[in-house]
Amino acid sequence: MTTVTATAARKSLYNLVDDVALSHDPIQIVGKRHSAVLVSEDDWRAIQETLFLTSIPGMRESIQKGLSAPIEECSEELAW
């Protein structure tokens, strides 16, 4: 992960936002008191969705089971 100082980030914020959106590589911004990470909006939404889905009891196991199922065994009709 690329690391930049808060001062450098301030000077090139628009470029950093573009870089993160295009590359999907987060950028760590280090300040004197605290640090933060800049991620693209798409990546942030994906992280939030993953956290939500894995918070549902049994969802992680259901997804893993579905991923390992052969395509021939999958139904074309959804039960839900």
C-alpha positions in Angstrom: 0.0 0.0 0.0 1.3 3.4 -0.9 1.8 5.8 2.0 1.8 9.6 1.7 2.0 12.3 4.3 -1.1 14.4 5.0 0.7 17.4 3.6 1.4 15.6 0.3 -2.1 14.3 0.2 -3.5 17.7 0.6 -1.4 19.0 -2.3 -2.5 16.3 -4.7 -5.9 15.2 -3.3 -7.7 15.2 -6.7 -4.9 13.1 -8.3 -5.0 10.6 -5.3 -8.7 10.2 -5.7 -8.4 9.5 -9.4 -5.5 7.0 -8.8 -7.4 5.1 -6.1 -10.6 5.0 -8.2 -8.7 3.6 -11.3 -6.2 1.3 -9.6 -8.4 0.1 -6.6 -5.2 0.3 -4.5 -5.8 2.0 -1.2 -3.5 4.8 -0.1 -2.4 5.3 3.5 -2.4 9.0 4.6 -0.1 9.6 7.6 -0.5 12.6 9.8 1.2 13.8 12.9 -1.5 12.5 15.2 -3.4 10.0 13.2 -3.5 8.0 10.0 -6.3 7.2 7.5 -6.8 5.1 4.4 -8.2 6.4 1.2 -10.2 3.8 -0.8 -12.5 4.2 -3.8 -16.2 4.5 -3.3 -16.8 1.2 -5.2 -14.3 -0.6 -3.0 -15.8 1.0 0.2 -19.3 -0.2 -0.9 -18.0 -3.7 -1.6 -16.4 -3.8 1.8 -19.6 -2.7 3.5 -21.6 -5.3 1.6 -19.2 -8.1 2.5 -19.3 -7.1 6.2 -23.1 -7.0 6.1 -23.4 -10.4 4.4 -20.9 -12.1 6.7 -22.8 -10.7 9.7 -25.9 -12.8 8.8 -25.7 -16.1 10.7 -25.0 -19.0 8.3 -24.5 -16.7 5.2 -20.8 -17.3 5.0 -21.2 -21.1 5.0 -24.1 -20.8 2.4 -21.9 -18.8 0.1 -19.0 -21.2 0.5 -21.3 -24.2 -0.2 -22.7 -22.5 -3.3 -19.3 -21.7 -4.6 -18.2 -25.3 -4.4 -21.4 -26.7 -6.0 -21.0 -28.0 -9.6 -22.9 -25.8 -12.1 -24.8 -28.9 -13.3 -26.3 -29.3 -9.8 -27.6 -25.7 -9.7 -31.3 -25.0 -10.2 -32.4 -22.4 -12.7 -35.4 -21.6 -10.5 -34.7 -19.7 -7.3 -36.4 -20.8 -4.1 -36.6 -17.2 -2.9 
